[in-house]
Amino acid sequence: MSKAPKTIEEKYAHLLLDYCLELKEGSSLLINTSTEAQPLLREVYKLAVSRGAMVEVSLDFPEKQELFYKYASQKALEKPPEFASLAMREFDNLLTIRAPYNLRATSGLDSKKMATRQKALKSINESYFKRTASGEMKRALCEYPTQASAQNAGVSLQSWREFVFDACRLYDEDPIASWLQVRKDQQKIVDHLNKCSEIHYKGPNIDMKFSTKGRIWINSDGTANMPSGEVFTAPVEDEVNGYARFSYPAIYRGEEVEGVELWVEKGEVVKWDAVRGKDYLDKIFEIPGAKRFGEVAIGTNYRIQKMSRSILFDEKIGGTIHMAIGQSYIQTGGKNESTVHWDMITDMKTDSEITADGEIIYKNGKFTL
């Protein structure tokens, strides 16, 4: 019988391996992280190998991306990385522990080189989406608090640690039991939504209608993202119409765009604007598939109530919705393909509602079901 975890990192490791991945003896596990996550990495590694898993670790280090884009040859930019290609084809489990050194590392880098690299990564991304959608590869994404993330969120490192660990329910007596309750509560919501076809987000910032006929709403209960707390699906690609102003800054690849406005007709973004950063928005919409939506979602994690500038947390804010331009999640039945998946968030706590097939199911930030 294993000992009860004592430290917060031990508790975190048990949650990731026992709840998120349900790691099995003899299975293979790839851990992607940075040297900043060593306290958690050690506990995850120790627990995983003690369970009989075959573990490999891929470690990031400071300035890795900047050095690559500055010095890599054209051939290196165009060639898919061999280990990542193998991993996406062969590993049973993928755990990504975000622990950044610098959240603006890609800001200002050569956009043409980055576009070339994105094309090279296309086959790897396709393998990832297909294998995770089918369940052939289980994946979990989480965050370990670092000074860079704390500064990005505008708080002290200690405050950031408390925020991250509370959002993951690590201060609860039994975090796994807490997440199982989240799963149960959200299942009632997705069961209802999966019987509906026409959804309408309406409020001061948004008036957007879309069809989800034939699509599957997913209960995001913390198994793939830790923390989680959302329900999501992919809209029918040519049946999204309306307007949205995203009240939270939209952050993607280290760039921040404020006051994004989108006008949508027959599933395509036909006009866009922003208070700040429109030039970056213009570049993104040049990428194939970026003018259509890959995801529509509703945040349900009410332990998260302030923006952290980390999409892992921000898209889960209880009382918000988000819509993602670009790539769909295959498990929802979505068909849009793109190298982009950019979540944009707006508040729904005031004078707002969501209807499903004409019935109000959500009012001012809360489900009414």
Phi, psi and omega in degrees: 000127183285151179290150175292139180297142183255315183267167179294327178291322176296318179298317179299314181300316179297318179299315182293316185275324184272324181263305186292308186262339186047054188300130183252150177301134178086352180278159180262142183226127171254128176250118174258123179198193177234170179295343178293340184263018187305320180300318178283320181303316180301317181291320178296314182298312180301313182293320182294313181291329178292338177273359179087018178277153175266108192249133171236147182236131175247115186254130172276160177217163184302138175070013181301312182293317180299318180295320181297310184289339178278322190247346183295140176286167178301321180297318180294323178297323186275344185269126176298137179296130189294316182293318179297322178298314179297315182300316182292339178271329195245327187289147178278329185223143176230122176242120177250118178253104178290127178208074191285149171272321187209113183279359175246024185299327182266352181293129178086358177286163182300113184294327179292319178295320180293323177295320177299317180294321179299322177295321180294331181273358186302314183295325178292316178298321179296317178298318180300309183296320182291314184287325177287325179294322182280345183087002179295326174236126176270141180226151175218138178239132179215182180226139170250131187297132175230165179298322180298316179293321179297315178296321179296325179277350179078030181225171176287162178298319179296318178296321180293319176302314181296321179297311182298311184292326177290318178299329178273000179066027182285344176275349177291152181301319179227091183302323181296317178298322178297317180289330175295327176291320175302315179303314181297314182295317182286336180296327177298323181291311183292328177300319178290312182298328180288353174264355186251162183236329185240121183243143181226115171269125181219131178184186181301332183258353190206146171212085189231127176247143178206157178261139173239022181299127180080001180259165184243124172281136184253138175272100180274096193250018178098357180283323180265322175241131176236110007276167170230209187121071175196162169236138186211161174205186174246133177286158171299129195304321183255018181234051173236126182217139175139205187222146174214138168244119185272114190284342175262145175305139179263119185244131182208128178052040176082000180253142182242126180240129183254146174064041180294131174238134179231136172248128190234132177227127179049042174087351185248136174289113185260344180205145179211158179206168177203149176291322178214133177095019182299327180302321179291320177300318178303316182295319181296320182288355172279344183281132180307135177085352185284342181274001176242164187261136177257348184203144167229139189206166179227122180282138185229008182268096185281358170283346177253114184231001177226151181287137180247354186065024171236117186296334177304325179263316190295323182290347181265356185308123179297128181098016177231164168237159170220154177230136182247128172278145175104218189304135174271157168274123187301324184295345177274349186093001179293149185240355182289137180239137180191158172278357180257140164215100188239111180278133178235133194243141173222151183283143180230025186274345185233128176048042184231153177206160173235131174246148176233117185052040175087352182262133177288121181243356187205132183220124175048050172090003182223143173289144180253005183291000000 
